[in-house]
Amino acid sequence: MKSTHRNRFFLCLILVFYFLSGCTINYIPKKYPIKSNAIPHFTSLKPITIINALKGCPKEVIVGVADPYTHVGDLSSYTQTAVDLLVSELEKKNIPTLENGKKVIRLEVLKASLFYSGFTYKTNIILKAEIGSGYDREYHVINSSGLYDRSIDGAVTKSVTALLNDPQIIAYIEK
């Protein structure tokens, strides 16, 4: 009888430790293509350089806590996903990109946060863009999904979509 109580006690202790310890998820966003009708038509023959302002400067942050998980991310990798997406969208429009061009767009994800509420993950992202003419802007977006990875991927995609709908950015690309 005593061993049964002892076994139950240790089982309860293990379960309490398990639920209190939680797990950490480090997610790197994936490139999710932008729908063709989500951005206006524009073109340019002059090459553009897209720069990750955080490249080589890892900036790991806690993105959010959704029990029992802590979601962490490197804002440099979030920015790189935005850079890769922007490059692929420009290439779809036959706008050349290269590493050391005269036209430059610098991107930086300033903030990423993930919330879980009522079976839905919500991701907030702030993407900052600076162009060679001196113009800069922050794009604040929110994306929701039932899956944390799609919530994050969608937020990165929405931020690049917002950038590609900015008349100042379009004018800079076209000049």
PEBELVEN-V676470 format. One line per field, one symbol per residue. phi: phi as a letter, one per 30 degrees, with the letter a starting at -180 (. if undefined). psi: psi as a letter, one per 40 degrees, with the letter a starting at -180 (. if undefined). burial: I if it has 16 or more other ideal C-beta (glycine too) atoms within 10 Angstrom, else O. A space follows every 10 residues. Layout:
BEGIN
phi=???
psi=???
burial=???
END
This chain:
BEGIN
phi=.ddddddddd dddddddedd dibcccccdc dcdddeddbd daaacddbcc cddceibebd bddabbeccc ccacdddddd ddddddeddd ddchcdbbdb dddbbccadd abbbbcahib cbccbcccbb cedjdbaccc bbbcadcddd ddeddddddd ddedcdeddd ddddd
psi=dddddddddd dddddddddd daihhhhhii hhihhdeeii hiiiehiihh hheeheghgh ihdihghfih hiihdddddd dddddddddd ddefhiiidf idhhhhihhd ihihihhfeh hhhhihhhhh ideehiihhh ihiiiehddd dddddddddd dddeehdddd dddd.
burial=OOOOOOOOOO OOOOOOOOOO OOOOIOIOIO IIOIOOOOIO OOOIOOOIII OIIIOOOOOO OOIIOIOOOO IOIIIIIIII IIIIIIIOII OOOOIOIOOO OOIOIIIIII OIIIIIOOOO IIIIIIIIII IOOOOOOOIO IOIOIOOIII IIIIIIIIII IIIIOOOOII OIIOO
END
